[in-house]
């Protein structure tokens, strides 16, 4: 009789619908792909609860994805979705040897993952990724998940989760970049200021526009780009018109991820005015692209080259101006770390004889 296949199960609210869907959770998809490539003997099954908006099993870079098309419905459809997922987990457990479960965000995925792991004596780790560390997240209290099962994306999230939920995650597993997605040849720096992300209130891109408006007084020909889509697009476009910045700021819309990276390689300064951030991999990508990064949030206690933390929009404006005026500034590529390192840390948790049940 053959030994059962060793399987790692990943539970996520969403996942790319195909290999070309590069804008859907780029950090998570890069991690899954890295694990699959570096640990080919491990069977990876991703259970995608809400997105894609179809119900089927499909292959994604040699990993198996099972999408349930939950569409964030509540009530009875939500209960039926959870029942479907438990049945899928039971089927996988009967057919293979599960080395563990990894949940993205401390939410519904973690609740189901922990319940199934408890029932079957399996390892389960939940990766805290952002707003799930906030006090208004009800799941940590409902799950009663132990510190040994919790991983934080950053020092900031580890501290925030402990502060808000009185439980300190066992360790920090920080993100990394995927170098092969970047254009190898040098790119001319013809964009002064850039920002990238979903156009939502949390990201505070009105501050980005206000900073550019202040800088434009000193740099009349300043070129800025805001890359992304979202519900704030119309309001932000109106704000650009109000400040008469139509010749200075371009809202590009959404691009494939590799195109976004090329735009960042063209930029000098990357602004990230978000009011809350776990550890945006987009900032690590901007550093690797040769940008200087300005943000309000400091994810890690250790200083990172070319990443400047500011306390206000005024400081952001002043620092951006100083960078643009510096004749000796270098736009070197800065590597915080590779996604393969994060993949290795994750797999060590599942393969080590440590307490993860």
KEDRENTOR-870007 format. One record per residue (C-alpha): residue number from 0; residue in three letters; y, x, z. Coordinates in Angstrom, 2 decimals. Example, Ala and Ser with C-alpha at 12.3 -4.5 7.8 and 13.67 -1.06 7.14 Angstrom:
BEGIN
rec num: 0, residu: Ala, yy: -4.50, xx: 12.30, zz: 7.80
rec num: 1, residu: Ser, yy: -1.06, xx: 13.67, zz: 7.14
***
This chain:
BEGIN
rec num: 0, residu: Unk, yy: 0.00, xx: 0.00, zz: 0.00
rec num: 1, residu: Unk, yy: 3.43, xx: 1.35, zz: -0.95
rec num: 2, residu: Unk, yy: 6.03, xx: 1.99, zz: 1.72
rec num: 3, residu: Unk, yy: 8.79, xx: -0.65, zz: 1.71
rec num: 4, residu: Unk, yy: 12.06, xx: 0.34, zz: 0.05
rec num: 5, residu: Unk, yy: 14.77, xx: 1.54, zz: 2.43
rec num: 6, residu: Unk, yy: 17.82, xx: -0.68, zz: 2.09
rec num: 7, residu: Unk, yy: 21.42, xx: -0.56, zz: 3.30
rec num: 8, residu: Unk, yy: 23.07, xx: -3.99, zz: 3.37
rec num: 9, residu: Unk, yy: 26.83, xx: -4.26, zz: 3.01
rec num: 10, residu: Unk, yy: 28.58, xx: -7.49, zz: 3.98
rec num: 11, residu: Unk, yy: 32.00, xx: -8.06, zz: 2.43
rec num: 12, residu: Unk, yy: 34.35, xx: -11.00, zz: 1.80
rec num: 13, residu: Unk, yy: 34.59, xx: -9.86, zz: -1.81
rec num: 14, residu: Unk, yy: 33.43, xx: -7.27, zz: -4.29
rec num: 15, residu: Unk, yy: 34.15, xx: -6.40, zz: -7.96
rec num: 16, residu: Unk, yy: 32.73, xx: -8.95, zz: -10.39
rec num: 17, residu: Unk, yy: 31.72, xx: -6.15, zz: -12.78
rec num: 18, residu: Unk, yy: 32.22, xx: -2.41, zz: -13.28
rec num: 19, residu: Unk, yy: 35.55, xx: -3.00, zz: -15.04
rec num: 20, residu: Unk, yy: 37.00, xx: -4.91, zz: -12.06
rec num: 21, residu: Unk, yy: 38.74, xx: -1.82, zz: -10.68
rec num: 22, residu: Unk, yy: 41.53, xx: -3.58, zz: -8.77
rec num: 23, residu: Unk, yy: 39.21, xx: -5.40, zz: -6.34
rec num: 24, residu: Unk, yy: 39.01, xx: -3.46, zz: -3.05
rec num: 25, residu: Unk, yy: 39.14, xx: 0.04, zz: -4.59
rec num: 26, residu: Unk, yy: 38.39, xx: 1.81, zz: -1.29
rec num: 27, residu: Unk, yy: 35.30, xx: -0.28, zz: -0.62
rec num: 28, residu: Unk, yy: 33.95, xx: -0.01, zz: -4.13
rec num: 29, residu: Unk, yy: 34.48, xx: 3.75, zz: -4.19
rec num: 30, residu: Unk, yy: 32.62, xx: 4.06, zz: -0.89
rec num: 31, residu: Unk, yy: 29.66, xx: 2.01, zz: -2.14
rec num: 32, residu: Unk, yy: 29.50, xx: 3.95, zz: -5.40
rec num: 33, residu: Unk, yy: 29.68, xx: 7.27, zz: -3.56
rec num: 34, residu: Unk, yy: 26.84, xx: 6.31, zz: -1.19
rec num: 35, residu: Unk, yy: 24.68, xx: 5.18, zz: -4.10
rec num: 36, residu: Unk, yy: 25.28, xx: 8.36, zz: -6.10
rec num: 37, residu: Unk, yy: 24.83, xx: 10.78, zz: -3.20
rec num: 38, residu: Unk, yy: 21.91, xx: 8.93, zz: -1.60
rec num: 39, residu: Unk, yy: 20.05, xx: 7.60, zz: -4.66
rec num: 40, residu: Unk, yy: 16.88, xx: 6.99, zz: -2.66
rec num: 41, residu: Unk, yy: 18.69, xx: 4.28, zz: -0.68
rec num: 42, residu: Unk, yy: 18.72, xx: 0.79, zz: -2.10
rec num: 43, residu: Unk, yy: 22.16, xx: -0.78, zz: -1.61
rec num: 44, residu: Unk, yy: 22.61, xx: -4.54, zz: -1.56
rec num: 45, residu: Unk, yy: 26.14, xx: -5.95, zz: -1.25
rec num: 46, residu: Unk, yy: 26.48, xx: -9.55, zz: -0.10
rec num: 47, residu: Unk, yy: 29.87, xx: -10.80, zz: -1.32
rec num: 48, residu: Unk, yy: 30.77, xx: -13.94, zz: 0.62
rec num: 49, residu: Unk, yy: 33.86, xx: -15.40, zz: -1.09
rec num: 50, residu: Unk, yy: 34.52, xx: -13.51, zz: -4.36
rec num: 51, residu: Unk, yy: 33.51, xx: -13.23, zz: -7.24
rec num: 52, residu: Unk, yy: 33.88, xx: -16.87, zz: -8.17
rec num: 53, residu: Unk, yy: 30.32, xx: -17.26, zz: -9.39
rec num: 54, residu: Unk, yy: 26.94, xx: -17.35, zz: -7.71
rec num: 55, residu: Unk, yy: 24.44, xx: -14.78, zz: -8.93
rec num: 56, residu: Unk, yy: 22.81, xx: -11.39, zz: -8.40
rec num: 57, residu: Unk, yy: 23.94, xx: -8.53, zz: -10.62
rec num: 58, residu: Unk, yy: 23.91, xx: -4.75, zz: -10.91
rec num: 59, residu: Unk, yy: 27.02, xx: -2.67, zz: -10.23
rec num: 60, residu: Unk, yy: 26.64, xx: 1.11, zz: -10.73
rec num: 61, residu: Unk, yy: 22.98, xx: 0.87, zz: -9.66
rec num: 62, residu: Unk, yy: 23.80, xx: -1.12, zz: -6.52
rec num: 63, residu: Unk, yy: 22.77, xx: -4.77, zz: -6.30
rec num: 64, residu: Unk, yy: 25.49, xx: -7.33, zz: -5.62
rec num: 65, residu: Unk, yy: 24.72, xx: -10.90, zz: -4.56
rec num: 66, residu: Unk, yy: 27.78, xx: -13.13, zz: -4.85
rec num: 67, residu: Unk, yy: 27.87, xx: -16.48, zz: -3.04
rec num: 68, residu: Unk, yy: 31.10, xx: -17.95, zz: -4.52
rec num: 69, residu: Unk, yy: 32.37, xx: -19.10, zz: -1.13
rec num: 70, residu: Unk, yy: 35.99, xx: -19.42, zz: -2.33
rec num: 71, residu: Unk, yy: 37.19, xx: -19.46, zz: 1.31
rec num: 72, residu: Unk, yy: 36.20, xx: -23.10, zz: 1.77
rec num: 73, residu: Unk, yy: 35.96, xx: -24.52, zz: 5.27
rec num: 74, residu: Unk, yy: 33.96, xx: -27.28, zz: 6.93
rec num: 75, residu: Unk, yy: 30.46, xx: -28.10, zz: 5.70
rec num: 76, residu: Unk, yy: 30.66, xx: -25.76, zz: 2.63
rec num: 77, residu: Unk, yy: 31.37, xx: -22.88, zz: 5.05
rec num: 78, residu: Unk, yy: 28.33, xx: -23.74, zz: 7.16
rec num: 79, residu: Unk, yy: 26.16, xx: -24.00, zz: 4.05
rec num: 80, residu: Unk, yy: 27.46, xx: -20.60, zz: 2.90
rec num: 81, residu: Unk, yy: 26.45, xx: -18.99, zz: 6.19
rec num: 82, residu: Unk, yy: 23.02, xx: -20.60, zz: 5.95
rec num: 83, residu: Unk, yy: 22.62, xx: -19.19, zz: 2.41
rec num: 84, residu: Unk, yy: 23.56, xx: -15.72, zz: 3.59
rec num: 85, residu: Unk, yy: 21.11, xx: -15.80, zz: 6.49
rec num: 86, residu: Unk, yy: 18.35, xx: -16.87, zz: 4.08
rec num: 87, residu: Unk, yy: 19.28, xx: -13.99, zz: 1.74
rec num: 88, residu: Unk, yy: 19.19, xx: -11.52, zz: 4.65
rec num: 89, residu: Unk, yy: 15.79, xx: -12.84, zz: 5.75
rec num: 90, residu: Unk, yy: 14.42, xx: -12.44, zz: 2.22
rec num: 91, residu: Unk, yy: 15.70, xx: -8.84, zz: 1.99
rec num: 92, residu: Unk, yy: 14.25, xx: -8.03, zz: 5.41
rec num: 93, residu: Unk, yy: 10.82, xx: -9.31, zz: 4.34
rec num: 94, residu: Unk, yy: 10.86, xx: -7.27, zz: 1.12
rec num: 95, residu: Unk, yy: 12.29, xx: -3.94, zz: 2.28
rec num: 96, residu: Unk, yy: 12.95, xx: -1.68, zz: 5.25
rec num: 97, residu: Unk, yy: 16.56, xx: -2.24, zz: 6.28
rec num: 98, residu: Unk, yy: 18.14, xx: 0.93, zz: 7.67
rec num: 99, residu: Unk, yy: 21.19, xx: -1.04, zz: 8.75
rec num: 100, residu: Unk, yy: 24.05, xx: -3.36, zz: 7.95
rec num: 101, residu: Unk, yy: 27.69, xx: -2.40, zz: 7.34
rec num: 102, residu: Unk, yy: 30.38, xx: -5.08, zz: 7.60
rec num: 103, residu: Unk, yy: 33.84, xx: -4.77, zz: 6.10
rec num: 104, residu: Unk, yy: 36.46, xx: -6.14, zz: 8.53
rec num: 105, residu: Unk, yy: 35.78, xx: -7.57, zz: 11.97
rec num: 106, residu: Unk, yy: 35.52, xx: -11.15, zz: 10.82
rec num: 107, residu: Unk, yy: 32.94, xx: -13.54, zz: 9.48
rec num: 108, residu: Unk, yy: 30.94, xx: -10.76, zz: 7.82
rec num: 109, residu: Unk, yy: 30.69, xx: -8.89, zz: 11.12
rec num: 110, residu: Unk, yy: 29.69, xx: -12.06, zz: 12.98
rec num: 111, residu: Unk, yy: 26.78, xx: -12.71, zz: 10.62
rec num: 112, residu: Unk, yy: 25.83, xx: -9.04, zz: 10.43
rec num: 113, residu: Unk, yy: 25.74, xx: -8.66, zz: 14.21
rec num: 114, residu: Unk, yy: 23.76, xx: -11.89, zz: 14.73
rec num: 115, residu: Unk, yy: 21.14, xx: -10.85, zz: 12.18
rec num: 116, residu: Unk, yy: 20.97, xx: -7.30, zz: 13.53
rec num: 117, residu: Unk, yy: 20.50, xx: -8.56, zz: 17.10
rec num: 118, residu: Unk, yy: 17.70, xx: -10.88, zz: 16.04
rec num: 119, residu: Unk, yy: 15.79, xx: -8.21, zz: 14.13
rec num: 120, residu: Unk, yy: 16.61, xx: -5.08, zz: 16.13
rec num: 121, residu: Unk, yy: 18.63, xx: -3.46, zz: 13.33
rec num: 122, residu: Unk, yy: 21.62, xx: -1.14, zz: 13.29
rec num: 123, residu: Unk, yy: 24.93, xx: -2.80, zz: 12.47
rec num: 124, residu: Unk, yy: 28.37, xx: -1.23, zz: 12.15
rec num: 125, residu: Unk, yy: 31.63, xx: -3.05, zz: 11.55
rec num: 126, residu: Unk, yy: 34.44, xx: -1.15, zz: 9.81
rec num: 127, residu: Unk, yy: 37.82, xx: -2.32, zz: 11.13
rec num: 128, residu: Unk, yy: 40.15, xx: -2.05, zz: 8.14
rec num: 129, residu: Unk, yy: 43.55, xx: -3.52, zz: 8.95
rec num: 130, residu: Unk, yy: 44.83, xx: -6.82, zz: 10.27
rec num: 131, residu: Unk, yy: 41.46, xx: -7.52, zz: 11.91
rec num: 132, residu: Unk, yy: 42.66, xx: -5.22, zz: 14.72
rec num: 133, residu: Unk, yy: 45.48, xx: -7.63, zz: 15.56
rec num: 134, residu: Unk, yy: 45.44, xx: -9.78, zz: 18.69
rec num: 135, residu: Unk, yy: 45.27, xx: -13.07, zz: 16.78
rec num: 136, residu: Unk, yy: 41.83, xx: -12.20, zz: 15.35
rec num: 137, residu: Unk, yy: 39.40, xx: -14.50, zz: 17.19
rec num: 138, residu: Unk, yy: 36.20, xx: -12.85, zz: 15.96
rec num: 139, residu: Unk, yy: 36.00, xx: -9.85, zz: 18.35
rec num: 140, residu: Unk, yy: 35.84, xx: -12.26, zz: 21.32
rec num: 141, residu: Unk, yy: 33.32, xx: -14.54, zz: 19.62
rec num: 142, residu: Unk, yy: 31.03, xx: -11.77, zz: 18.47
rec num: 143, residu: Unk, yy: 31.17, xx: -9.79, zz: 21.72
rec num: 144, residu: Unk, yy: 30.46, xx: -6.72, zz: 19.63
rec num: 145, residu: Unk, yy: 29.91, xx: -3.45, zz: 21.51
rec num: 146, residu: Unk, yy: 32.05, xx: -0.32, zz: 21.06
rec num: 147, residu: Unk, yy: 29.01, xx: 1.49, zz: 19.64
rec num: 148, residu: Unk, yy: 28.99, xx: -0.90, zz: 16.68
rec num: 149, residu: Unk, yy: 32.69, xx: -0.57, zz: 15.82
rec num: 150, residu: Unk, yy: 34.28, xx: 1.91, zz: 13.42
rec num: 151, residu: Unk, yy: 38.02, xx: 2.13, zz: 12.78
rec num: 152, residu: Unk, yy: 39.69, xx: 3.15, zz: 9.54
rec num: 153, residu: Unk, yy: 42.40, xx: 5.10, zz: 11.38
rec num: 154, residu: Unk, yy: 43.56, xx: 6.37, zz: 14.77
rec num: 155, residu: Unk, yy: 46.18, xx: 3.63, zz: 14.72
rec num: 156, residu: Unk, yy: 43.58, xx: 0.88, zz: 14.27
rec num: 157, residu: Unk, yy: 41.33, xx: 2.37, zz: 16.94
rec num: 158, residu: Unk, yy: 44.23, xx: 2.25, zz: 19.41
rec num: 159, residu: Unk, yy: 45.37, xx: -1.20, zz: 18.28
rec num: 160, residu: Unk, yy: 41.89, xx: -2.71, zz: 18.55
rec num: 161, residu: Unk, yy: 41.48, xx: -1.33, zz: 22.07
rec num: 162, residu: Unk, yy: 44.93, xx: -2.58, zz: 23.06
rec num: 163, residu: Unk, yy: 44.40, xx: -6.07, zz: 21.66
rec num: 164, residu: Unk, yy: 40.69, xx: -6.63, zz: 22.35
rec num: 165, residu: Unk, yy: 39.94, xx: -4.30, zz: 25.30
rec num: 166, residu: Unk, yy: 37.19, xx: -2.56, zz: 23.33
rec num: 167, residu: Unk, yy: 37.58, xx: 0.93, zz: 21.88
rec num: 168, residu: Unk, yy: 35.71, xx: 1.55, zz: 18.59
rec num: 169, residu: Unk, yy: 33.25, xx: 4.43, zz: 18.87
rec num: 170, residu: Unk, yy: 34.85, xx: 6.55, zz: 16.15
rec num: 171, residu: Unk, yy: 37.24, xx: 6.71, zz: 13.23
rec num: 172, residu: Unk, yy: 35.99, xx: 6.86, zz: 9.64
rec num: 173, residu: Unk, yy: 39.04, xx: 7.50, zz: 7.48
rec num: 174, residu: Unk, yy: 39.24, xx: 6.79, zz: 3.74
rec num: 175, residu: Unk, yy: 39.20, xx: 9.31, zz: 0.92
rec num: 176, residu: Unk, yy: 40.20, xx: 9.54, zz: -2.71
rec num: 177, residu: Unk, yy: 38.04, xx: 9.62, zz: -5.81
rec num: 178, residu: Unk, yy: 39.33, xx: 12.65, zz: -7.81
rec num: 179, residu: Unk, yy: 37.50, xx: 11.80, zz: -11.04
rec num: 180, residu: Unk, yy: 39.68, xx: 8.71, zz: -11.46
rec num: 181, residu: Unk, yy: 42.79, xx: 10.87, zz: -11.95
rec num: 182, residu: Unk, yy: 44.02, xx: 12.37, zz: -15.20
rec num: 183, residu: Unk, yy: 43.29, xx: 16.09, zz: -15.08
rec num: 184, residu: Unk, yy: 46.13, xx: 17.40, zz: -17.23
rec num: 185, residu: Unk, yy: 49.67, xx: 17.79, zz: -15.82
rec num: 186, residu: Unk, yy: 51.89, xx: 14.73, zz: -16.09
rec num: 187, residu: Unk, yy: 55.68, xx: 14.82, zz: -16.47
rec num: 188, residu: Unk, yy: 57.49, xx: 13.44, zz: -13.40
rec num: 189, residu: Unk, yy: 59.75, xx: 10.92, zz: -15.11
rec num: 190, residu: Unk, yy: 59.76, xx: 8.21, zz: -12.40
rec num: 191, residu: Unk, yy: 61.90, xx: 8.83, zz: -9.32
rec num: 192, residu: Unk, yy: 60.63, xx: 6.12, zz: -6.96
rec num: 193, residu: Unk, yy: 57.42, xx: 4.07, zz: -7.08
rec num: 194, residu: Unk, yy: 55.64, xx: 1.48, zz: -4.95
rec num: 195, residu: Unk, yy: 52.20, xx: -0.04, zz: -5.46
rec num: 196, residu: Unk, yy: 50.58, xx: -3.06, zz: -3.84
rec num: 197, residu: Unk, yy: 50.23, xx: -6.81, zz: -3.60
rec num: 198, residu: Unk, yy: 53.59, xx: -8.56, zz: -3.72
rec num: 199, residu: Unk, yy: 53.27, xx: -10.33, zz: -0.36
rec num: 200, residu: Unk, yy: 55.68, xx: -10.62, zz: 2.60
rec num: 201, residu: Unk, yy: 53.72, xx: -8.12, zz: 4.73
rec num: 202, residu: Unk, yy: 54.48, xx: -5.32, zz: 2.26
rec num: 203, residu: Unk, yy: 58.27, xx: -5.83, zz: 2.57
rec num: 204, residu: Unk, yy: 59.13, xx: -4.89, zz: -1.00
rec num: 205, residu: Unk, yy: 62.58, xx: -6.35, zz: -0.49
rec num: 206, residu: Unk, yy: 63.20, xx: -3.14, zz: 1.50
rec num: 207, residu: Unk, yy: 61.99, xx: -1.13, zz: -1.49
rec num: 208, residu: Unk, yy: 64.60, xx: -2.87, zz: -3.66
rec num: 209, residu: Unk, yy: 67.33, xx: -2.41, zz: -1.06
rec num: 210, residu: Unk, yy: 66.53, xx: 1.31, zz: -0.76
rec num: 211, residu: Unk, yy: 66.70, xx: 1.70, zz: -4.53
rec num: 212, residu: Unk, yy: 70.03, xx: -0.17, zz: -4.53
rec num: 213, residu: Unk, yy: 71.44, xx: 2.32, zz: -2.01
rec num: 214, residu: Unk, yy: 70.08, xx: 5.29, zz: -3.95
rec num: 215, residu: Unk, yy: 71.42, xx: 4.00, zz: -7.26
rec num: 216, residu: Unk, yy: 74.95, xx: 4.57, zz: -6.00
rec num: 217, residu: Unk, yy: 74.16, xx: 8.31, zz: -5.84
rec num: 218, residu: Unk, yy: 71.72, xx: 8.37, zz: -8.76
rec num: 219, residu: Unk, yy: 73.04, xx: 5.96, zz: -11.43
rec num: 220, residu: Unk, yy: 70.13, xx: 6.67, zz: -13.78
rec num: 221, residu: Unk, yy: 67.45, xx: 6.34, zz: -11.11
rec num: 222, residu: Unk, yy: 64.11, xx: 5.11, zz: -12.45
rec num: 223, residu: Unk, yy: 61.92, xx: 3.04, zz: -10.16
rec num: 224, residu: Unk, yy: 58.71, xx: 1.06, zz: -10.64
rec num: 225, residu: Unk, yy: 57.03, xx: -1.60, zz: -8.54
rec num: 226, residu: Unk, yy: 53.39, xx: -2.08, zz: -9.55
rec num: 227, residu: Unk, yy: 51.60, xx: -5.22, zz: -8.46
rec num: 228, residu: Unk, yy: 51.29, xx: -8.98, zz: -8.60
rec num: 229, residu: Unk, yy: 51.66, xx: -11.65, zz: -5.96
rec num: 230, residu: Unk, yy: 53.57, xx: -14.66, zz: -4.66
rec num: 231, residu: Unk, yy: 56.71, xx: -12.64, zz: -3.92
rec num: 232, residu: Unk, yy: 57.23, xx: -11.60, zz: -7.56
rec num: 233, residu: Unk, yy: 59.80, xx: -14.27, zz: -8.43
rec num: 234, residu: Unk, yy: 61.85, xx: -13.66, zz: -5.25
rec num: 235, residu: Unk, yy: 61.77, xx: -9.90, zz: -5.77
rec num: 236, residu: Unk, yy: 62.85, xx: -10.29, zz: -9.40
rec num: 237, residu: Unk, yy: 65.79, xx: -12.41, zz: -8.22
rec num: 238, residu: Unk, yy: 66.72, xx: -9.70, zz: -5.72
rec num: 239, residu: Unk, yy: 66.70, xx: -7.08, zz: -8.48
rec num: 240, residu: Unk, yy: 69.10, xx: -9.28, zz: -10.45
rec num: 241, residu: Unk, yy: 71.29, xx: -9.78, zz: -7.40
rec num: 242, residu: Unk, yy: 71.73, xx: -6.01, zz: -7.02
rec num: 243, residu: Unk, yy: 72.06, xx: -5.59, zz: -10.81
rec num: 244, residu: Unk, yy: 69.14, xx: -3.18, zz: -10.92
rec num: 245, residu: Unk, yy: 67.49, xx: -4.45, zz: -14.11
rec num: 246, residu: Unk, yy: 68.02, xx: -1.02, zz: -15.71
rec num: 247, residu: Unk, yy: 66.64, xx: 0.81, zz: -12.67
rec num: 248, residu: Unk, yy: 63.60, xx: -1.13, zz: -11.40
rec num: 249, residu: Unk, yy: 60.65, xx: -2.34, zz: -13.43
rec num: 250, residu: Unk, yy: 58.10, xx: -4.74, zz: -11.94
rec num: 251, residu: Unk, yy: 55.10, xx: -3.91, zz: -14.08
rec num: 252, residu: Unk, yy: 52.51, xx: -6.45, zz: -12.96
rec num: 253, residu: Unk, yy: 48.91, xx: -5.50, zz: -12.26
rec num: 254, residu: Unk, yy: 47.14, xx: -2.62, zz: -14.06
rec num: 255, residu: Unk, yy: 43.58, xx: -1.27, zz: -14.06
rec num: 256, residu: Unk, yy: 43.23, xx: 1.19, zz: -11.18
rec num: 257, residu: Unk, yy: 43.11, xx: 4.32, zz: -13.38
rec num: 258, residu: Unk, yy: 46.37, xx: 3.27, zz: -15.04
rec num: 259, residu: Unk, yy: 48.00, xx: 2.80, zz: -11.63
rec num: 260, residu: Unk, yy: 47.00, xx: 6.36, zz: -10.73
rec num: 261, residu: Unk, yy: 48.59, xx: 7.67, zz: -13.92
rec num: 262, residu: Unk, yy: 51.85, xx: 5.92, zz: -13.02
rec num: 263, residu: Unk, yy: 51.72, xx: 7.56, zz: -9.60
rec num: 264, residu: Unk, yy: 51.19, xx: 10.95, zz: -11.22
rec num: 265, residu: Unk, yy: 54.45, xx: 10.35, zz: -13.11
rec num: 266, residu: Unk, yy: 56.35, xx: 9.60, zz: -9.87
rec num: 267, residu: Unk, yy: 58.21, xx: 11.85, zz: -7.45
rec num: 268, residu: Unk, yy: 58.54, xx: 9.68, zz: -4.35
rec num: 269, residu: Unk, yy: 56.19, xx: 6.91, zz: -3.22
rec num: 270, residu: Unk, yy: 57.69, xx: 4.27, zz: -0.90
rec num: 271, residu: Unk, yy: 55.46, xx: 2.12, zz: 1.28
rec num: 272, residu: Unk, yy: 57.66, xx: -0.19, zz: 3.36
rec num: 273, residu: Unk, yy: 54.79, xx: -2.32, zz: 4.75
rec num: 274, residu: Unk, yy: 55.32, xx: -3.62, zz: 8.28
rec num: 275, residu: Unk, yy: 51.65, xx: -3.07, zz: 9.17
rec num: 276, residu: Unk, yy: 49.06, xx: -0.78, zz: 7.63
rec num: 277, residu: Unk, yy: 45.61, xx: 0.33, zz: 8.73
rec num: 278, residu: Unk, yy: 45.33, xx: 3.33, zz: 6.43
rec num: 279, residu: Unk, yy: 46.29, xx: 2.49, zz: 2.86
rec num: 280, residu: Unk, yy: 44.19, xx: 4.59, zz: 0.51
rec num: 281, residu: Unk, yy: 46.98, xx: 4.06, zz: -2.03
rec num: 282, residu: Unk, yy: 49.08, xx: 6.53, zz: -0.03
rec num: 283, residu: Unk, yy: 46.32, xx: 9.13, zz: -0.13
rec num: 284, residu: Unk, yy: 46.12, xx: 8.56, zz: -3.88
rec num: 285, residu: Unk, yy: 49.89, xx: 9.02, zz: -4.15
rec num: 286, residu: Unk, yy: 49.62, xx: 12.33, zz: -2.28
rec num: 287, residu: Unk, yy: 46.85, xx: 13.49, zz: -4.59
rec num: 288, residu: Unk, yy: 49.01, xx: 12.40, zz: -7.55
rec num: 289, residu: Unk, yy: 51.72, xx: 14.81, zz: -6.38
rec num: 290, residu: Unk, yy: 54.11, xx: 12.32, zz: -4.75
rec num: 291, residu: Unk, yy: 55.99, xx: 12.64, zz: -1.51
rec num: 292, residu: Unk, yy: 55.13, xx: 9.54, zz: 0.56
rec num: 293, residu: Unk, yy: 57.53, xx: 7.63, zz: 2.81
rec num: 294, residu: Unk, yy: 56.25, xx: 4.94, zz: 5.15
rec num: 295, residu: Unk, yy: 56.99, xx: 3.19, zz: 8.44
rec num: 296, residu: Unk, yy: 53.37, xx: 3.26, zz: 9.62
rec num: 297, residu: Unk, yy: 51.58, xx: 6.40, zz: 10.78
rec num: 298, residu: Unk, yy: 47.81, xx: 5.85, zz: 10.55
rec num: 299, residu: Unk, yy: 46.59, xx: 9.16, zz: 11.97
rec num: 300, residu: Unk, yy: 47.85, xx: 11.30, zz: 14.81
rec num: 301, residu: Unk, yy: 47.46, xx: 14.46, zz: 12.74
rec num: 302, residu: Unk, yy: 50.35, xx: 15.31, zz: 10.41
rec num: 303, residu: Unk, yy: 49.64, xx: 15.11, zz: 6.68
rec num: 304, residu: Unk, yy: 51.50, xx: 17.30, zz: 4.19
rec num: 305, residu: Unk, yy: 54.13, xx: 15.51, zz: 2.06
rec num: 306, residu: Unk, yy: 53.75, xx: 12.29, zz: 4.11
rec num: 307, residu: Unk, yy: 57.03, xx: 11.47, zz: 5.86
rec num: 308, residu: Unk, yy: 57.18, xx: 8.81, zz: 8.60
rec num: 309, residu: Unk, yy: 60.53, xx: 7.01, zz: 9.01
rec num: 310, residu: Unk, yy: 61.68, xx: 4.38, zz: 11.50
rec num: 311, residu: Unk, yy: 64.04, xx: 2.24, zz: 9.43
rec num: 312, residu: Unk, yy: 65.19, xx: 1.35, zz: 5.93
rec num: 313, residu: Unk, yy: 68.24, xx: 3.55, zz: 6.50
rec num: 314, residu: Unk, yy: 66.03, xx: 6.54, zz: 7.32
rec num: 315, residu: Unk, yy: 63.84, xx: 5.78, zz: 4.32
rec num: 316, residu: Unk, yy: 66.91, xx: 5.82, zz: 2.07
rec num: 317, residu: Unk, yy: 68.23, xx: 9.04, zz: 3.57
rec num: 318, residu: Unk, yy: 64.88, xx: 10.83, zz: 3.32
rec num: 319, residu: Unk, yy: 64.30, xx: 9.69, zz: -0.27
rec num: 320, residu: Unk, yy: 67.76, xx: 10.93, zz: -1.24
rec num: 321, residu: Unk, yy: 67.13, xx: 14.28, zz: 0.44
rec num: 322, residu: Unk, yy: 63.85, xx: 14.69, zz: -1.43
rec num: 323, residu: Unk, yy: 65.39, xx: 13.82, zz: -4.80
rec num: 324, residu: Unk, yy: 68.28, xx: 16.22, zz: -4.21
rec num: 325, residu: Unk, yy: 66.10, xx: 19.13, zz: -3.07
rec num: 326, residu: Unk, yy: 66.11, xx: 21.72, zz: -5.89
rec num: 327, residu: Unk, yy: 63.16, xx: 23.58, zz: -4.38
rec num: 328, residu: Unk, yy: 60.90, xx: 20.61, zz: -3.77
rec num: 329, residu: Unk, yy: 57.27, xx: 20.92, zz: -4.83
rec num: 330, residu: Unk, yy: 55.20, xx: 18.00, zz: -6.07
rec num: 331, residu: Unk, yy: 51.87, xx: 19.62, zz: -5.33
rec num: 332, residu: Unk, yy: 48.69, xx: 17.61, zz: -5.18
rec num: 333, residu: Unk, yy: 47.64, xx: 17.04, zz: -1.57
rec num: 334, residu: Unk, yy: 44.02, xx: 16.21, zz: -0.78
rec num: 335, residu: Unk, yy: 43.55, xx: 14.49, zz: 2.58
rec num: 336, residu: Unk, yy: 39.84, xx: 14.11, zz: 1.93
rec num: 337, residu: Unk, yy: 37.30, xx: 13.03, zz: -0.66
rec num: 338, residu: Unk, yy: 35.56, xx: 9.64, zz: -0.54
rec num: 339, residu: Unk, yy: 32.24, xx: 11.54, zz: -0.44
rec num: 340, residu: Unk, yy: 33.11, xx: 12.71, zz: 3.07
rec num: 341, residu: Unk, yy: 33.55, xx: 9.12, zz: 4.23
rec num: 342, residu: Unk, yy: 30.24, xx: 8.20, zz: 2.56
rec num: 343, residu: Unk, yy: 28.47, xx: 11.05, zz: 4.38
rec num: 344, residu: Unk, yy: 29.89, xx: 9.96, zz: 7.74
rec num: 345, residu: Unk, yy: 28.72, xx: 6.40, zz: 7.15
rec num: 346, residu: Unk, yy: 25.21, xx: 7.44, zz: 6.20
rec num: 347, residu: Unk, yy: 24.94, xx: 9.77, zz: 9.20
rec num: 348, residu: Unk, yy: 25.52, xx: 6.77, zz: 11.45
rec num: 349, residu: Unk, yy: 22.59, xx: 4.93, zz: 9.88
rec num: 350, residu: Unk, yy: 20.20, xx: 7.88, zz: 9.72
rec num: 351, residu: Unk, yy: 20.94, xx: 9.50, zz: 13.10
rec num: 352, residu: Unk, yy: 18.92, xx: 8.60, zz: 16.18
rec num: 353, residu: Unk, yy: 22.03, xx: 7.27, zz: 17.88
rec num: 354, residu: Unk, yy: 22.76, xx: 3.97, zz: 19.55
rec num: 355, residu: Unk, yy: 23.81, xx: 1.62, zz: 16.79
rec num: 356, residu: Unk, yy: 21.79, xx: -1.49, zz: 17.63
***
